[in-house]
């Protein structure tokens, strides 16, 4: 029986695309660079803030000084506007409640900076999660398995009884690298082909379908 569900944050638990795009575009505009359409951020995000900044900048300006300036302005703006438009996906609160009531441990593993991850998860989900981990200097970012394995170790769960749910190939590869069941989430930022090519064990269209993975009778749609 599966005992632990590890979730990615952006594109899996919450739709944060507009707030992320607004914050980066604010930083780009302030520093005199072109802004990007919100839809393009679906493919800019997923590998951490440092990589996001590299991707949005013109190639000739991807240097340490410029990237630091963009990050500083991003942090300033996002700290005040992280939940202006961000919301949990439909069905996520109900899914988490159902899993919790069935004794499943819950965790978050994200490439977003740890401080923002903890603020956002606690803002929207209170104390629902047993462990919340974002990107720090202590562990390599996903798809390295370290963050997932740290969660498994701290919660004392055999990794053979865990799932890792996320919306991108980064999440699927993280699960595979950790030896954990992978669940691809189609309600997020990426598509079926990406999740399928990454080798997801399950690909789900709606959060409630995860209950089938856990062999829990669905009381939600």
N, C-alpha and C positions, 0 to 999 in steps of 0.2 A: 504493500500500500504506500502511495506517495505521501510523504510527511512534510515536505517543504516546497513552497513556490517562491522562486526568486523572480522579480519583475524588473525590467528596464523601466525608466521613468518617462522621458519624452517620447511621444508616439506610441506608448503602451498603456501607461496609467493615465496620463494627461495629454491633451492636445495643447501644446505650448508653442506651436509654430509661429503664431502671429506676434506673441510677446518677444520671442527670440529674434524674429526678423526685425521688429521695431527697434529693439535694443542695438542690434548690430548696425542697422541702417542709420540710427542716430549717431553712432560712433564714426561710421564712414563719412557721413555728411559733415560732421564736426571737423574731421581731418581732411576734408576736401576731396573725398573719393566718391565715385558713382555708387548709388544704392542699387539693391536688387529687388525684384519682385518676390513677394512672400512665397509663392509656390516653389521657387528655386531653392529655398532653404530646406525643403524636404531632403535634398541630396547634399546640402552643405553640412548638416548636423549629423551627429552619431558617433563621431570619433574624438569628442572632447572639444573644449573651447579653443585651445591652441590651433588645432587643425581647422576648425570653423573659421577662425580669423585668417589663416593662410588662404583658404579657399575663396573668401570674399574679396581679398585684395588683388589688385593687378599684379601679375607675376613679378614685375620689376620692382615692386615695393614690398616684397616679402622679406623684410629684414627685421632684425631684433628690435630696433628703435621704433619703427612704425607699428609693428605688431604689439609692442608694449603700450603704445599710445592708444591703439584701438581697444585693447583689453581694459585699460583703465577707464575709458569712457563707456565701454559696455557695462562694466561692473557698476559704475555710478548710476547709469540709467536703469539697468535691470534690477538693481537692488530696490528701486522705488516702484517698478512697474512689472514685477514678475508674475503677478496674477491679475493684471488688467483684463486680459482676454483668455487666459489659460483656464481650462476646466477639465475635470475628469471626463473621460469618454463615457458615453451612455452605457450603462450596465456594469461599469467597473466597481462603483461602491457596493452594489448588490452582490457582485461576485466575491469581493473581499469579505463581506459579511458572511456569506454562505461558507466560504472556505474556513474562516475563523471558527464558525460555529461547529464545523466538522473536525476541529482539532488540528487543522493544517497550520504550520508555522509560515509566516510571511516575511519577505525581505525585499529590499530594493537595491539594485546594483546599477549604477549609472556612470557614464563618462563625463557628466556635467560636474563642475566643481562641487566638492562635498558640502560646503556651506550652503550653497543654493539648493542642493538636493534635500538636505535636512529641513530647511525652511519650507520649501514647497510641499514636501510629503506631509509634514506635520500640520501645515495650514489646511490642506484638503482632506487628510485622512486621520488626523489626530494621532492616537496611539495604536493604530491598527497594525503597524509593522513591528516585528521583533528586532530587526536590524535594518538600518538605513546607511548605505555606503555610496559616496560619490568619489570623484577623482581626487586623489591626494598624491603627494610626492612619495608616499610610503609603498604604493603598489603600482605596477604597470597598468595601463588602461586596457579595457576590453579591445580586441578579443583575447588578450592574455587571460588565462583562467584564474589568476590569483585572487581577484575580488570575489568570484563565485566560491572558490575553495575556502577562502577565509570565512565567508558566511556559513558554509557547511560545517566547518570546524568549530566555529564559535557556538553554533546551535546544537552541535553534537548529533547531527543527522548523517546517516550513511548516504553518500552521494548517489547511490543507486535508487534512492527513494526521493529524488528531487526532480523538479522541472525548472527550466529557465525560460521565461517568456519575454519576447521582445519583437520589435517590428522591423529589424534590419538584419542583413547578413552578419554584421558585427556581433549581434546577440546570439544568433545561431552558432557562429563559430566559437564564441565564448563557451557556450554550453558543450559543444563538441570537444573543445580543448580541455574542459574540466571533467569530461566523462559523465555529463548530466543530460537528461532528456531535454530536447529543444522544442519549443513551441513558438511558431511564427504567428504574428498577430497582424491580420490584414486591415484592421481599422486604423492603423498608424500611418507612417509617412512613406513606406515603401510598398512594393507590389508582390504578387504571387511569384513571378519569375525569379526575383531576387532571393526570396525565402526558399523556394524550391531548389534553385541552383546551389544554394549554400548547404542544402541537405537537411532541412528542418524535419524532425520526426513527426510533428503535427503542424498543420497550417489551418488556422481558425479564422472564421469570418466575423464572429461576435464573441464578446467576453463570456457569455453564458456557456458557450461550447466547451470551455475549459473544464467545466464540471464533469463532462464525459471522460476527459483524460484522467480525472481523479476517481472515476466510477462513483460519483455522487449524483443521486437522483436530482434532476433539475426541478427547482421550484421557481425559477426565474427564466425569462426569455431574452 
